[in-house]
């Protein structure tokens, strides 16, 4: 570890955390502004999907490239360039006057932001000795996980009080501060020059791009009943096949096989994939459930879901100190167990519940996520050679993002199908000729208005049951991966004498 890097640990930590928080917040902050952007730019709902899709696809494609770029041109140069480009594109997104402009600017913003999270993780691991990696990962995790949770609240406040353009402008001052810090305090690490595997990058990028577009547009186009989704699925499968075959046969593959010879890194990537599925699927399901079924306004929705971020923030600070002192497998087990408990509580959601159940379950899930995420992110790199760290963090964060995309799409598809099925099942038992129907409903089912109101009531009930079925599925996924903890190697290290930013 560089002594100068240790001396500048505080400003380096602040600078890279600003960068990673900007990227993680931007994955969700624009969602609440989409209706305002749509009205301002006179776009259709289908067209607005590309404002989100362009960012996600570009970021996913460029994420695995960030490791090779850092090894080839230097960690500091790539990180500083990414911060500068991301900040510039954020400003251009805010100034966009047409749909085409904001879609292109969002794609370029995704290109700039792709390296921010993985390289910030690599930097924090580089400037801290092994016994402090748990605390370093805890600080990194706070920004990465709390950012998407707070993004909708911040985006809603900026949109309501200023305009949707400030959702993007807010990145500019913090991006400039981060850039100044990186250029001033961060020292360059030794480079790892390797040949660029163009075929490997092309096939992996094509697979990731096709997968992301398929997942983002699948629900809109009714999945594989659409020729577009079938083509994207076929392109993804063929590109992934070519990439895997090429990786095992190439002399210098784009993704080094040495990464996955490390057992902790391989299992850690599987765990972070599942964390992405569970955490981000829950974040995607709760707001529409609360607003559409419970009639919560946007502000109240943000308030009742905020305890999830509070629980994660508090727990990460605690787990960072426990890492190395307590068996890592016990920490991960506790985290996944608490996450499973929170999902079990969510399985009891109903249309008659109050906000306390939402707050309590969210806080439990935040605690569980904090207990699981930090040890997983730390143990995945504790035995990985330092020269593979840039590449490793890129793959680690890529799999988390893919897990979140697959989880959200799968849960939304399951919700839609289950709603239709449950609605049909409930409607079978409802008839205008049933004597008790007039006692249970405040409207007359013999009229068209009464039937419409009755159908809306059945739909709400069906949707709530479908949401509960999604939470049950996420609960089963969480429980299914817990036994894999036995494969991990336990990590113990002497406790550090000071906290992460005390030097």
VEXMITI-961912 format. One line per field, with one value per residue (C-alpha): residue number from 1; residue in three letters; z, y, x. Coordinates in steps of 0.2 Angstrom, whole numbers, padded with zeros to 4 digits. Each point is the difference from the previous one (the first is absolute). Layout:
i [NUM	...] .
aa [Ala	...] .
Z [Z	...] .
Y [Y	...] .
X [X	...] .
//
This chain:
i [1	2	3	4	5	6	7	8	9	10	11	12	13	14	15	16	17	18	19	20	21	22	23	24	25	26	27	28	29	30	31	32	33	34	35	36	37	38	39	40	41	42	43	44	45	46	47	48	49	50	51	52	53	54	55	56	57	58	59	60	61	62	63	64	65	66	67	68	69	70	71	72	73	74	75	76	77	78	79	80	81	82	83	84	85	86	87	88	89	90	91	92	93	94	95	96	97	98	99	100	101	102	103	104	105	106	107	108	109	110	111	112	113	114	115	116	117	118	119	120	121	122	123	124	125	126	127	128	129	130	131	132	133	134	135	136	137	138	139	140	141	142	143	144	145	146	147	148	149	150	151	152	153	154	155	156	157	158	159	160	161	162	163	164	165	166	167	168	169	170	171	172	173	174	175	176	177	178	179	180	181	182	183	184	185	186	187	188	189	190	191	192	193	194	195	196	197	198	199	200	201	202	203	204	205	206	207	208	209	210	211	212	213	214	215	216	217	218	219	220	221	222	223	224	225	226	227	228	229	230	231	232	233	234	235	236	237	238	239	240	241	242	243	244	245	246	247	248	249	250	251	252	253	254	255	256	257	258	259	260	261	262	263	264	265	266	267	268	269	270	271	272	273	274	275	276	277	278	279	280	281	282	283	284	285	286	287	288	289	290	291	292	293	294	295	296	297	298	299	300	301	302	303	304	305	306	307	308	309	310	311	312	313	314	315	316	317	318	319	320	321	322	323	324	325	326	327	328	329	330	331	332	333	334	335	336	337	338	339	340	341	342	343	344	345	346	347	348	349	350	351	352	353	354	355	356	357	358	359	360	361	362	363	364	365	366	367	368	369	370	371	372	373	374	375	376	377	378	379	380	381	382	383	384	385	386	387	388	389	390	391	392	393	394	395	396	397	398	399	400	401	402	403	404	405	406	407	408	409	410	411	412	413	414	415	416	417	418	419	420	421	422	423	424	425	426	427	428	429	430	431	432	433	434	435	436	437	438	439	440	441	442	443	444	445	446	447	448	449	450	451	452	453	454	455	456	457	458	459	460	461	462	463	464	465	466	467	468	469	470	471	472	473	474	475	476	477	478	479	480	481	482	483	484	485	486	487	488	489	490	491	492	493	494	495	496	497	498	499	500	501	502	503] .
aa [Unk	Unk	Unk	Unk	Unk	Unk	Unk	Unk	Unk	Unk	Unk	Unk	Unk	Unk	Unk	Unk	Unk	Unk	Unk	Unk	Unk	Unk	Unk	Unk	Unk	Unk	Unk	Unk	Unk	Unk	Unk	Unk	Unk	Unk	Unk	Unk	Unk	Unk	Unk	Unk	Unk	Unk	Unk	Unk	Unk	Unk	Unk	Unk	Unk	Unk	Unk	Unk	Unk	Unk	Unk	Unk	Unk	Unk	Unk	Unk	Unk	Unk	Unk	Unk	Unk	Unk	Unk	Unk	Unk	Unk	Unk	Unk	Unk	Unk	Unk	Unk	Unk	Unk	Unk	Unk	Unk	Unk	Unk	Unk	Unk	Unk	Unk	Unk	Unk	Unk	Unk	Unk	Unk	Unk	Unk	Unk	Unk	Unk	Unk	Unk	Unk	Unk	Unk	Unk	Unk	Unk	Unk	Unk	Unk	Unk	Unk	Unk	Unk	Unk	Unk	Unk	Unk	Unk	Unk	Unk	Unk	Unk	Unk	Unk	Unk	Unk	Unk	Unk	Unk	Unk	Unk	Unk	Unk	Unk	Unk	Unk	Unk	Unk	Unk	Unk	Unk	Unk	Unk	Unk	Unk	Unk	Unk	Unk	Unk	Unk	Unk	Unk	Unk	Unk	Unk	Unk	Unk	Unk	Unk	Unk	Unk	Unk	Unk	Unk	Unk	Unk	Unk	Unk	Unk	Unk	Unk	Unk	Unk	Unk	Unk	Unk	Unk	Unk	Unk	Unk	Unk	Unk	Unk	Unk	Unk	Unk	Unk	Unk	Unk	Unk	Unk	Unk	Unk	Unk	Unk	Unk	Unk	Unk	Unk	Unk	Unk	Unk	Unk	Unk	Unk	Unk	Unk	Unk	Unk	Unk	Unk	Unk	Unk	Unk	Unk	Unk	Unk	Unk	Unk	Unk	Unk	Unk	Unk	Unk	Unk	Unk	Unk	Unk	Unk	Unk	Unk	Unk	Unk	Unk	Unk	Unk	Unk	Unk	Unk	Unk	Unk	Unk	Unk	Unk	Unk	Unk	Unk	Unk	Unk	Unk	Unk	Unk	Unk	Unk	Unk	Unk	Unk	Unk	Unk	Unk	Unk	Unk	Unk	Unk	Unk	Unk	Unk	Unk	Unk	Unk	Unk	Unk	Unk	Unk	Unk	Unk	Unk	Unk	Unk	Unk	Unk	Unk	Unk	Unk	Unk	Unk	Unk	Unk	Unk	Unk	Unk	Unk	Unk	Unk	Unk	Unk	Unk	Unk	Unk	Unk	Unk	Unk	Unk	Unk	Unk	Unk	Unk	Unk	Unk	Unk	Unk	Unk	Unk	Unk	Unk	Unk	Unk	Unk	Unk	Unk	Unk	Unk	Unk	Unk	Unk	Unk	Unk	Unk	Unk	Unk	Unk	Unk	Unk	Unk	Unk	Unk	Unk	Unk	Unk	Unk	Unk	Unk	Unk	Unk	Unk	Unk	Unk	Unk	Unk	Unk	Unk	Unk	Unk	Unk	Unk	Unk	Unk	Unk	Unk	Unk	Unk	Unk	Unk	Unk	Unk	Unk	Unk	Unk	Unk	Unk	Unk	Unk	Unk	Unk	Unk	Unk	Unk	Unk	Unk	Unk	Unk	Unk	Unk	Unk	Unk	Unk	Unk	Unk	Unk	Unk	Unk	Unk	Unk	Unk	Unk	Unk	Unk	Unk	Unk	Unk	Unk	Unk	Unk	Unk	Unk	Unk	Unk	Unk	Unk	Unk	Unk	Unk	Unk	Unk	Unk	Unk	Unk	Unk	Unk	Unk	Unk	Unk	Unk	Unk	Unk	Unk	Unk	Unk	Unk	Unk	Unk	Unk	Unk	Unk	Unk	Unk	Unk	Unk	Unk	Unk	Unk	Unk	Unk	Unk	Unk	Unk	Unk	Unk	Unk	Unk	Unk	Unk	Unk	Unk	Unk	Unk	Unk	Unk	Unk	Unk	Unk	Unk	Unk	Unk	Unk	Unk	Unk	Unk	Unk	Unk	Unk	Unk	Unk	Unk	Unk	Unk	Unk	Unk	Unk	Unk	Unk	Unk	Unk	Unk	Unk	Unk	Unk	Unk	Unk	Unk	Unk	Unk	Unk	Unk	Unk	Unk	Unk	Unk	Unk	Unk	Unk	Unk	Unk] .
Z [0000	-0005	0015	-0008	-0004	0018	0005	-0012	0005	0006	-0016	-0011	0008	-0001	-0018	-0006	0010	-0008	-0017	0005	0008	-0015	-0011	0012	0003	-0018	-0003	0008	0002	-0017	0001	0010	-0013	-0015	-0001	0001	-0013	-0011	0001	-0003	-0016	-0006	0000	0000	0014	-0011	-0005	0018	0004	-0010	0012	0013	-0012	-0009	0017	0007	-0016	-0003	0018	0000	-0016	0006	0018	-0004	-0011	0014	0008	-0016	-0003	0018	-0002	-0017	0003	0019	0013	0004	-0018	-0004	0016	-0003	-0018	0005	0013	-0012	-0014	0011	0007	-0017	-0007	0016	-0005	-0018	0006	0010	-0015	-0013	-0010	-0010	0004	-0012	0009	0018	-0006	-0008	0015	0012	-0009	0001	0018	0002	-0009	0012	0016	-0004	0008	0016	0011	-0004	0000	0016	0008	-0006	0006	0017	0001	-0007	0013	0015	0007	0000	0018	-0004	-0016	0010	0005	-0017	-0008	0013	-0005	-0019	0003	0009	-0016	-0012	0009	0009	-0017	-0009	0015	0002	-0018	-0003	0016	-0007	-0017	0005	0011	-0014	-0013	0011	0007	-0016	-0016	-0007	-0007	0017	0002	-0012	0005	0018	-0006	-0006	0016	0009	-0016	-0001	0019	-0003	-0015	0009	0014	-0011	-0010	0016	0012	-0009	-0005	-0015	0003	-0011	-0017	-0006	-0019	-0009	-0018	-0004	-0004	-0012	-0005	0019	0003	-0015	0004	0019	-0004	-0013	0012	0014	-0011	-0007	0017	0007	-0014	0001	0018	-0001	-0014	0003	0011	-0012	-0015	0009	0000	-0012	-0010	-0007	-0015	0007	0017	-0009	-0010	0015	0009	-0014	-0002	0019	0000	-0015	0005	0018	-0007	-0012	0015	0011	-0013	-0005	0019	0003	-0016	-0002	0006	0007	0003	0004	0017	0008	0006	0015	0008	0001	0007	0016	0009	0011	-0015	-0010	0014	0005	-0018	0001	0017	-0007	-0015	0012	0011	-0016	-0004	0017	0005	-0016	-0004	0017	-0004	-0017	0007	0016	-0007	-0013	0013	0013	-0013	-0011	0013	0017	-0008	0008	-0007	-0007	0016	0012	-0011	0002	0018	0004	-0011	0007	0016	-0012	-0004	0019	0005	-0013	0004	0019	-0003	-0012	0012	0013	-0012	-0006	0018	0002	-0016	0004	0018	-0003	-0012	-0016	-0004	0016	-0005	-0018	0008	0012	-0014	-0012	0015	0004	-0018	-0001	0016	-0008	-0015	0011	0008	-0017	-0004	0012	-0009	-0003	-0006	0018	0008	0006	-0004	0016	-0009	-0015	0011	0011	-0014	-0010	0016	0002	-0018	0001	0015	-0009	-0016	0011	0009	-0017	-0012	0009	0004	-0017	-0009	0012	0000	-0019	-0002	0016	-0008	-0018	-0006	0000	-0019	-0004	0011	-0013	-0011	0014	0006	-0017	-0002	0018	-0003	-0017	0007	0014	-0014	-0011	0016	0003	-0018	-0001	0017	-0004	-0017	0007	0015	-0011	-0013	0014	0008	-0017	-0003	0018	0000	-0015	0007	0017	-0007	-0010	0015	0011	-0014	-0001	0017	-0002	-0008	0000	0006	0016	0015	0010	-0013	0004	0018	-0004	-0013	0001	-0018	-0010	-0011	-0011	-0008	-0012	0013	0013	-0010	-0004	0018	0004	-0013	0007	0018	-0007	-0009	0015	0010	-0014	-0001	0018	0000	-0015	0009	0015	-0012	-0006	0018	0003	-0016	0006	0017	-0007	-0011	0016	0010	-0015	0000	0019	-0001	-0013	0015	0005	-0016	0005	0009	0017	0002	0016	0002	0014	0004	-0007	0013	-0007	-0011	-0018	-0001	0016	-0007] .
Y [0000	0017	0011	0015	-0008	-0004	0018	0006	-0013	0012	0011	-0015	-0009	0015	0003	-0017	-0002	0015	-0007	-0017	0008	0011	-0016	-0010	0014	0003	-0017	0004	0019	0003	-0013	0012	0014	-0010	0006	0018	-0003	-0008	0015	0012	-0009	-0006	-0018	-0016	-0013	-0012	0013	0005	-0018	0004	0014	-0014	-0014	0010	0004	-0018	-0008	0011	-0001	-0019	-0002	0012	-0007	-0015	0011	0011	-0013	-0002	0019	0003	-0013	0007	0019	0001	0000	0018	0006	-0011	0005	0018	-0001	-0009	0013	0014	-0008	-0005	0017	0008	-0012	0004	0018	-0004	-0011	0015	0011	-0012	0007	-0015	-0019	-0005	0011	-0006	-0018	0002	0010	-0013	-0013	0010	0003	-0019	-0002	0013	-0007	-0019	0001	0011	-0014	-0014	0011	0009	-0017	-0005	0017	-0003	-0017	0006	0014	-0011	-0015	-0017	0001	0016	-0006	-0004	0018	0007	-0011	0006	0018	-0005	-0010	0015	0010	-0014	-0006	0016	0009	-0009	0000	0019	0004	0000	0011	0013	-0001	0003	0015	0008	-0003	0007	0015	0004	-0009	-0017	0007	0002	-0019	0001	0017	-0006	-0011	0014	0009	-0017	-0007	0015	-0003	-0018	0004	0012	-0012	-0014	0010	0008	-0015	-0016	-0008	-0011	-0019	-0012	-0004	-0017	0001	-0014	-0002	0005	-0014	0008	-0016	-0003	0017	0001	-0016	0004	0017	-0006	-0013	0013	0013	-0013	-0006	0017	0006	-0016	0001	0019	-0002	-0018	0005	0014	-0012	-0016	-0009	-0014	0003	0015	-0003	0014	-0009	-0017	0008	0008	-0016	-0010	0013	0000	-0019	-0002	0015	-0008	-0017	0007	0010	-0015	-0011	0014	0004	-0018	-0001	0017	0003	0017	0000	0016	-0007	-0009	-0017	0002	0010	-0015	-0011	0009	-0009	0015	0011	-0012	-0003	0018	0004	-0012	0008	0018	-0006	-0006	0016	0010	-0011	0002	0018	0009	-0011	0005	0019	-0002	-0008	0010	0018	-0005	-0011	0014	0013	-0010	-0011	0009	0018	0006	0017	0000	0009	-0012	-0015	0007	0002	-0017	-0009	0011	-0011	-0013	0011	0005	-0018	-0004	0016	-0004	-0019	0003	0011	-0014	-0014	0009	-0001	-0018	-0006	-0010	-0002	-0011	-0015	0008	-0014	0004	0018	-0005	-0013	0013	0012	-0012	-0006	0017	0004	-0016	0005	0017	-0008	-0012	0016	0007	-0016	0006	0016	0004	0014	0003	0002	0017	0007	-0007	-0017	0007	0010	-0015	-0012	0013	0003	-0019	-0002	0015	-0008	-0017	0008	0009	-0016	-0010	0013	0006	-0017	-0007	0015	-0001	-0019	-0001	0010	-0005	-0014	0007	0006	0019	0001	-0008	0012	0013	-0014	-0009	0015	0003	-0018	0001	0015	-0006	-0015	0010	0011	-0015	-0008	0016	0001	-0019	0001	0015	-0006	-0018	0007	0013	-0014	-0012	0014	0003	-0018	-0004	0016	-0007	-0018	0006	0012	-0014	-0011	0013	0005	-0018	0001	0017	0001	0014	-0014	-0004	0006	0005	0011	0015	-0001	0000	0014	0018	0000	-0008	-0014	0000	0016	0003	0012	-0012	-0014	0012	0004	-0019	-0004	0013	-0007	-0018	0007	0009	-0016	-0010	0012	-0001	-0019	0001	0012	-0013	-0014	0010	0002	-0018	-0004	0012	-0008	-0018	0007	0007	-0016	-0010	0008	-0001	-0017	0006	0009	-0016	0001	0017	0000	0008	0017	0005	0014	0011	0015	0016	0013	0014	0003	0002	0019	0003	0000] .
X [0000	0007	0004	-0005	-0017	-0002	0004	-0013	-0013	-0013	-0001	0002	-0014	-0012	0005	-0003	-0016	-0007	0003	-0008	-0015	-0003	-0001	-0010	-0013	-0002	-0006	-0016	-0001	-0007	-0014	-0012	0004	-0005	-0018	0006	0013	-0013	-0011	0014	0007	-0017	0005	-0010	0001	0009	0013	0003	0006	0015	0005	0003	0005	0014	0008	-0001	0006	0015	0005	-0001	0010	0014	0001	0011	0011	0004	0012	0010	0001	0006	0014	0005	-0001	0001	-0014	0002	-0002	-0015	-0009	0003	-0005	-0016	-0005	0003	-0009	-0015	-0001	0000	-0013	-0011	0000	-0004	-0015	-0007	0002	-0008	-0014	-0006	-0003	0015	0012	-0004	0000	0018	0006	-0007	0009	0016	-0003	-0001	0017	0008	-0008	0004	0017	-0004	-0007	0013	0015	-0005	-0001	0017	0008	-0007	0007	0017	0002	-0004	0009	-0009	-0005	-0010	-0008	-0016	-0002	0005	-0013	-0013	0003	-0001	-0016	-0008	0001	-0004	-0016	-0006	0001	-0014	-0011	0001	0000	-0019	-0002	0013	-0007	-0018	0006	0010	-0014	-0014	0010	0011	-0002	0005	0016	0007	-0001	0016	0007	0002	0014	0011	0006	0003	0009	0011	0005	0003	0011	0011	0002	0005	0012	0008	0002	-0001	0016	0002	0002	0011	-0008	-0003	0002	-0009	-0005	-0018	-0011	-0012	-0010	-0003	-0005	-0011	-0009	-0002	-0007	-0012	-0006	-0002	-0008	-0013	-0004	-0003	-0011	-0010	-0002	-0005	-0012	-0007	-0014	-0006	0001	-0008	0017	0003	-0017	0010	0012	0011	0002	0003	0014	0008	0000	0008	0013	0004	0001	0011	0012	0001	0004	0014	0007	0001	0008	0012	0005	0005	0010	0008	0018	-0005	-0019	-0009	-0005	0014	-0004	0011	-0014	-0011	0013	-0001	-0014	-0005	-0001	-0011	-0012	0000	-0006	-0014	-0006	0001	-0010	-0014	0002	-0003	-0016	-0008	0005	-0004	-0015	-0008	0005	-0009	-0016	-0003	-0003	-0014	-0008	-0001	-0005	-0012	-0008	0002	-0002	0015	0007	0018	0006	-0007	0006	0018	-0002	-0007	0014	0014	0003	0007	0014	0002	0001	0013	0011	0000	0004	0014	0009	-0001	0004	0016	0007	-0005	0008	0015	-0005	-0015	-0001	-0005	-0012	-0010	-0002	-0006	-0012	-0007	-0003	-0008	-0011	-0005	-0004	-0011	-0009	-0004	-0007	-0010	-0008	-0003	-0010	-0013	-0003	-0019	-0011	-0005	0018	0007	0017	0008	0001	0009	0012	0004	0003	0011	0010	0003	0005	0012	0008	0001	0008	0013	0005	0001	0007	0015	0007	-0004	0009	0015	0002	-0001	0016	0010	0009	0000	0017	0002	0004	-0017	-0010	-0005	-0006	-0009	-0009	-0007	-0007	-0006	-0011	-0005	-0008	-0009	-0007	-0005	-0008	-0010	-0006	-0005	-0008	-0011	-0005	-0004	-0010	-0010	-0004	-0005	-0011	-0009	-0004	-0005	-0011	-0010	-0001	-0005	-0013	-0008	-0001	-0008	-0012	-0006	-0007	-0009	-0017	-0014	-0012	0009	-0010	0015	0008	-0011	0005	0019	0001	-0007	-0005	-0014	0007	-0015	0006	0014	0008	-0002	0008	0015	0002	-0001	0013	0012	-0002	0004	0015	0007	-0002	0009	0014	0003	0001	0011	0012	0000	0004	0015	0006	-0002	0011	0014	-0001	0003	0015	0008	-0003	0007	0017	0004	0007	0013	0008	0009	0010	0008	0017	-0001	0009	0008	0012	0007	-0011	0006	0006	-0010	-0015	0000	0002	0009	0018] .
//
